[in-house]
Amino acid sequence: MHRIIFGLALAFSASFQPASAQQPACTAGTYAAADGDFVVLAPVPSIPAPGLRYLFRDGRRGATSEAKVPLACVDGIVTIGAARWQRIAFRETPASFESVGTRMTGVLIEPPGTDAKRPLVVMVHGSERNSPIGGVYGYAMAAQGISVFVYDKRGTGGSDGEYTQNFELLAADAAKALDTARGLAAGRHGRAGFFGGSQGGWVAPRAATLTKADFVAVGFGLVASPIEEDREQMVSEVRAAGLGQDAEAMVTRLSAATGRLLLSNFRDGYEQLDAVRAEMADKPWAAKIAGEYSGAIARMPNEELRRVGRARFDNLELIWDYDAVAALRKLDAPLLWVLAGEDREAPIETTRAALMGLKAAGKPVDVYLFPNTDHGMFEFTTGADGERSVTRITDGYLKLLGDWVKGDARGAYGRAEHLTAKR
């Protein structure tokens, strides 16, 4: 799930350096200042060459090909104002491993030097199909003194197999990835565990029950089933439109009906769905309700749903009623969970309550919430039509992840709130 795509609308201050046609093209890599600040430059398909995506530790992001950029590139050095940032010479080791009969590909990224206590993290990605190898996020973690293993999910990039959203199968792959990374970094790492973003929040905790893991960190994930995710998205939509409790109850009934269809492989639930359709027939807002899938299902005729509903909505082996809380109860490793306060893709109400319940019960859970952020920990502006446009990753998020994985999270992280459980 989690398919949201944001438009990019970056605005920078007048102190930023203008790009010019004469400026040398930047070289992909990670560049660091003496105080530990860094910027990652990496190619991405959405930016025409020779432009690169840039990502600073504080979350500023954009393209080096834009009219104004906060950096310049000269002779392999990145300059920020008058400061010269040196490229970090990472050690990168390509690898392949087998999981559940499928060959997978990955890369271990290690900071310079040898440190037997350096943390090692396997990055468990969300529902995207693009390869994380060579992307900005792995290097952003490695720039903070952490060894990072990134790998292509099955059916994506260089990995074999069929793309799937089966959390149990993906967790088996992630567990095997951690075992592989440990072997590659033998003698050069200490505590080792997982980071999961978005859908990875379902996968990483389960993976940590399949192999030894010293920690699990999750960003903007859900402690709820995909069916609950769909319901919460629709409730969030009607609340944003100011439609009241009757509308909330109506979309809750819609989610129950579509959930029954999905759980029965589109055999049962049509009478329940027709009843909700009749309730919604005279509601002008009903045509705009989306959820994760319920809006689309409600607008398809029953004969079409019987014929192609499963192929359209249930072709990725998703576990619709996945018990995410049960998976977390089995987890003994320390857990970090970072919430986006205004997450439209993964609404946080149920997730926050579940996490705080686990924390109150004595589980080693750290929960941070960044206000005014959407899925991906993105800050945004909102247009007159209600559409959001990304400005940046919120300041403090990347540093929080790095510090927590290193066992040194303390103090303030941007505008983050460190949530405490009520006893």
Secondary structure, DSSP 8 states (H G I E B T S, - for coil): ------EE-----TTSEE--TTS----SEEEE-TTS-EEEEE--TTS-TT--EEEETTS-EEETTSSEES-EEETTEEEETTEEEEE---EEEEEEEEETTEEEEEEEEE-SS--TT--EEEEE--S--S--TT-HHHHHHHTTT-EEEEE--TTSTT--S-----HHHHHHHHHHHHHHHHHHTTTS--SEEEEEETTHHHHHHHHTTTS--SEEEEES--SS-HHHHHHHHHHHHHHHTT--HHHHHHHHHHHHHHHHHHHTTTSS-HHHHHHHHHHHTT-GGGGG--TTTHHHHHTS-HHHHHHHHHHHHS-S---TT--HHHHHHT--S-EEEEEETT-SSS--HHHHHHHHHHHHTT--EEEEEETT-BTTTEEEEE-TTS-EEEEEE-TTHHHHHHHHHTT---S--TT-EEE----
